[in-house]
Amino acid sequence: MGITILGIESSCDDTSAAVLTDGVVRSNVIASQAVHLRYGGVVPELASRAHQQNIIPVVDKAIGDAGIDVGDIDAIAFTRGPGLMGSLIVGTCFAKGFALARNIKMVEVNHLQAHVSAHFIVEDDKPLPRFPFLCLLVSGGNSQILLVRDYMDMEMIGQTIDDAAGEAFDKCAKVMGLPYPGGPIIDKLAKEGNADAFAFAKPQIQGYDYSFSGLKTSFLYTLRDELKVNPDFIEQNKADLCASLQKTVIDILMKKVIKAAKDLKIKDVALAGGVSANSGLRAAFEQLHTKYGWNVFIPKFAFTTDNAAMVASAGYRKFCKGMFCDQSVAPYSRTTL
């Protein structure tokens, strides 16, 4: 039947399990946690409790949807980190217990590498990026440019020195009174607004690094000044604010990607992470092919957020290289590639 991997993802507030055989997705189940919406952000203790409740039924459904027997699984791949420690402990402990009970191999996966590995999921109609390629990894907590030389050989050549792009969206959305998470709401409202209505600050950072704190401050100052003379300013200009904010974030992200690709003479460019679901950013990436002739790789929406298919994909590549871990492995909350 080939090599079958059960993937487990529990780094934040989504409990996910997936089954892949030879890199092909057979199932990918995600249980989201609505409990955090009322708090405007993820509450770590609530997240870990929800993972405990969700992980067994999620894994059971993933195995059932894949149409396999539990004995067909060759290894279990799990997110070791980075992420919320309590959430990671749930996934790691489940993986240990499952591997021990079934006497199968364990593969620990770096969450950031997993996002990139979404591009290695095998599909009939999808070409894989050629090594080396660049990957822009953007999420709620990460904004990085990665030089990917091989499946497990990834070098971070640029990163945010303060806020990530996703954080900028969420924080600006919060001050406008928009629900959490802010990114999808901003993306939706931006389609109705004028992206040139407001001008926000853009950082002047050397190299390939990012900064979004100045943009956030510029956005807040604009609201402060306008609200002094018009208490209804946000409500009257919400779509334009979102459109202008989104355009600025995308401009900041794309400027460094283009610079890195030109400097390194790389023509395969990929997008990954939760913010890769943003329609404006996806369109900007697609324009790289039109303008520069580069090969552009954008993940399916199902593989943009935290999901176990990308974990199993990374696990499959490590399995093929014999890169296993043992029962002494412990999760970590912070790391780099």
C-alpha positions in Angstrom: 0.0 0.0 0.0 3.0 2.3 0.2 4.1 4.4 3.2 1.1 5.6 5.3 1.6 8.4 7.7 -0.8 9.6 10.4 -0.2 13.4 11.0 -1.1 15.3 14.2 -1.2 19.1 14.5 -1.9 20.8 17.8 0.4 23.8 18.0 -2.3 26.4 18.6 -6.1 26.3 18.6 -6.8 23.8 15.8 -6.8 20.1 16.5 -6.1 18.3 13.3 -5.3 14.7 12.1 -4.6 13.6 8.6 -3.6 10.4 6.7 -1.2 10.5 3.8 0.0 7.5 1.7 3.2 8.2 -0.3 2.6 11.9 0.1 -1.0 11.8 -1.2 -3.8 13.1 1.1 -6.4 10.5 2.0 -8.0 12.5 4.8 -7.5 15.8 6.6 -9.7 16.6 9.6 -9.7 19.9 11.5 -11.6 20.8 14.7 -11.5 24.5 15.4 -12.1 26.1 18.8 -14.8 28.8 18.9 -14.3 29.3 22.6 -11.5 31.9 21.9 -13.7 34.3 19.9 -15.2 36.0 23.0 -11.7 36.8 24.2 -10.3 38.4 21.0 -7.4 35.9 20.9 -6.3 32.4 21.8 -6.3 31.5 25.5 -3.6 28.9 26.0 -5.2 27.0 28.9 -8.6 26.8 27.1 -6.8 25.6 23.9 -5.0 22.8 25.6 -8.2 21.6 27.3 -10.1 21.6 24.0 -7.2 19.6 22.3 -7.7 17.0 25.0 -11.4 16.7 24.2 -10.9 16.8 20.4 -7.9 14.7 19.6 -9.3 11.2 19.9 -12.5 11.8 17.9 -10.5 13.8 15.3 -8.0 11.0 14.8 -10.7 8.4 14.7 -12.5 10.4 11.9 -9.3 10.9 9.9 -8.6 7.2 9.9 -12.2 6.4 9.0 -12.3 9.0 6.2 -9.0 7.6 4.8 -10.7 4.2 4.5 -7.8 2.3 6.2 -7.3 0.1 9.2 -5.3 1.4 12.1 -2.8 -1.4 11.4 -2.0 0.1 8.0 -0.3 3.1 9.6 3.5 2.9 9.3 4.4 6.0 11.4 2.9 8.9 13.3 4.1 12.4 12.6 3.4 15.2 15.1 4.1 18.9 15.6 6.8 19.2 18.2 7.0 23.0 18.1 7.0 25.9 18.0 3.6 26.7 19.5 1.6 26.8 22.7 3.3 24.5 25.2 0.1 23.1 26.7 -1.3 22.4 23.2 1.9 20.8 22.0 2.0 18.5 25.0 -1.4 17.1 24.2 -0.3 16.2 20.6 3.1 14.9 21.6 1.7 12.7 24.4 -1.0 11.3 22.1 1.7 10.5 19.4 3.8 8.7 22.0 0.9 6.6 23.3 -0.2 5.8 19.8 3.3 4.8 18.6 3.9 2.7 21.7 0.5 0.9 21.4 1.0 0.2 17.7 4.8 -0.4 17.8 5.4 2.1 15.0 7.9 4.8 14.3 7.5 8.4 15.5 8.5 11.5 13.5 8.7 14.9 15.1 8.0 17.9 12.8 8.8 21.6 13.0 5.6 23.6 12.6 7.3 26.1 10.3 8.8 23.3 8.1 5.3 21.8 8.0 3.9 24.9 6.4 6.5 24.8 3.6 5.9 21.0 3.3 2.3 21.8 2.2 3.9 22.3 -1.2 5.3 18.8 -1.2 1.8 17.2 -0.9 1.5 15.0 -4.0 -1.4 15.8 -6.4 -1.9 14.6 -10.0 -2.3 18.1 -11.4 0.2 20.0 -9.2 3.9 20.4 -10.0 6.3 20.6 -7.1 8.6 23.6 -6.7 12.2 23.0 -7.8 15.1 23.3 -5.4 16.3 25.8 -4.4 13.2 28.0 -4.1 12.0 30.9 -2.0 9.0 30.6 0.4 7.3 33.5 2.0 5.9 32.1 5.3 3.3 34.4 6.8 1.0 33.7 9.7 -0.3 35.2 12.9 3.1 34.8 14.6 5.6 34.5 11.7 6.7 36.5 8.7 9.7 34.9 7.2 11.5 34.4 3.9 13.0 30.9 3.6 15.5 29.6 1.2 14.5 26.0 0.6 17.4 23.9 -0.7 15.8 20.5 0.0 12.8 18.9 1.8 14.5 19.4 5.2 17.1 22.0 4.3 15.6 25.4 4.9 17.4 28.6 5.8 15.6 31.7 7.1 17.1 34.6 5.2 14.6 37.2 6.5 12.2 37.6 9.3 10.1 40.2 11.2 12.0 42.0 13.9 8.8 42.8 15.8 5.1 42.1 14.8 4.2 39.6 12.2 1.9 40.4 9.3 -0.9 38.4 10.9 -0.5 40.2 14.2 -0.7 43.6 12.4 -4.0 42.5 10.9 -5.4 41.2 14.2 -4.3 44.2 16.3 -5.6 46.8 13.8 -8.9 44.9 13.4 -9.3 44.9 17.2 -9.1 48.7 17.5 -11.7 48.9 14.7 -14.0 46.7 16.7 -13.8 43.8 14.3 -14.0 40.2 15.6 -11.1 37.8 16.1 -9.3 36.7 14.0 -9.0 40.0 12.1 -7.3 38.9 9.0 -10.2 37.2 7.2 -12.6 40.1 8.1 -10.1 42.7 6.8 -9.7 40.7 3.6 -13.5 40.6 3.1 -14.0 44.3 3.8 -11.0 45.3 1.7 -12.8 44.1 -1.4 -15.4 46.8 -0.9 -13.0 49.7 -0.2 -10.5 52.0 -1.9 -6.9 50.8 -1.2 -5.6 54.3 -2.0 -7.8 56.1 0.5 -5.2 56.2 3.3 -1.4 56.2 3.4 0.3 54.3 6.2 3.9 54.1 7.1 6.2 51.6 5.5 9.4 50.5 7.2 12.9 51.0 5.8 14.6 47.9 7.1 17.8 46.7 5.5 18.2 43.3 3.9 15.3 40.9 3.8 13.9 41.5 7.3 10.4 42.8 8.0 8.9 45.2 10.5 5.2 45.9 11.0 5.1 47.8 14.3 5.5 51.1 12.5 2.6 50.3 10.3 0.5 49.4 13.3 1.4 52.7 15.0 0.7 54.7 11.9 -2.7 53.1 11.7 -3.5 53.8 15.3 -2.4 57.5 15.0 -4.7 57.9 11.9 -7.7 56.6 13.9 -6.8 58.8 16.9 -6.6 62.0 14.9 -9.7 61.4 12.8 -11.8 60.3 15.8 -11.1 63.6 17.5 -13.2 65.4 14.9 -15.5 62.6 13.8 -16.6 60.0 16.3 -18.1 57.9 13.5 -15.0 57.9 11.4 -14.3 54.1 11.8 -17.8 53.0 10.9 -17.9 55.4 7.9 -14.5 54.4 6.5 -14.1 50.8 7.6 -13.9 49.3 4.1 -11.3 52.0 3.0 -9.3 51.5 6.1 -9.2 47.8 5.6 -8.3 48.1 1.9 -5.5 50.6 2.6 -4.1 48.5 5.5 -4.2 45.3 3.4 -2.4 47.0 0.5 0.3 48.3 2.7 1.0 44.9 4.4 1.1 43.2 1.0 3.5 45.9 -0.4 5.8 45.4 2.5 5.8 41.6 2.1 6.2 41.6 -1.6 9.0 44.1 -1.8 11.4 41.9 0.2 10.4 38.7 -1.7 11.1 40.3 -5.0 14.4 41.6 -3.8 15.5 38.2 -2.5 14.5 36.4 -5.7 16.4 38.9 -7.8 19.5 38.9 -5.6 19.6 35.1 -5.4 18.5 34.6 -9.0 15.7 32.2 -8.0 12.7 31.7 -10.3 10.6 29.4 -8.2 8.7 31.3 -5.4 6.2 29.8 -3.0 3.7 31.1 -0.4 2.7 29.4 2.9 1.1 30.0 6.3 -2.3 31.2 7.5 -2.0 34.6 5.9 -1.5 32.9 2.5 -5.3 32.6 2.5 -5.5 36.4 2.0 -6.9 37.1 -1.5 -4.9 40.2 -2.1 -1.6 38.5 -1.2 -2.5 35.5 -3.4 -3.2 37.9 -6.3 0.1 39.7 -5.7 2.0 36.4 -5.9 0.2 35.4 -9.1 1.4 38.7 -10.7 5.0 37.6 -10.1 4.5 35.1 -12.9 3.0 37.6 -15.2 5.6 40.3 -14.5 8.8 38.3 -14.1 8.0 34.9 -15.6 8.7 33.2 -12.2 7.1 29.9 -11.3 4.6 30.6 -8.5 3.3 28.1 -6.0 0.3 28.9 -3.8 -1.2 26.3 -1.5 -4.9 25.3 -1.6 -7.0 27.0 1.1 -7.3 23.7 2.9 -3.5 23.7 3.5 -3.0 27.3 4.4 -4.1 27.2 8.1 -2.7 24.9 10.7 -3.6 21.4 9.4 -2.2 17.9 9.9 -1.8 17.2 6.1 1.2 19.5 6.0 2.6 17.8 9.1 2.1 14.3 7.6 3.8 15.6 4.4 6.8 16.7 6.3 6.7 13.5 8.3 6.7 11.4 5.0 9.8 13.1 3.7 11.6 12.5 7.1 10.4 8.9 7.2 12.0 8.3 3.8 15.3 9.7 5.2 15.0 7.5 8.3 14.7 10.6 10.5 12.8 9.2 13.5 12.6 10.2 17.2 12.0 8.2 20.4 9.8 8.3 23.4 12.1 10.8 25.2 11.2 13.6 22.8 9.7 16.7 24.4 7.9 19.6 22.8 9.3 23.1 22.5 7.5 26.4 22.4 10.0 28.5 20.5 12.5 27.7 17.8 13.9 28.7 14.4 14.4 26.5 11.4 
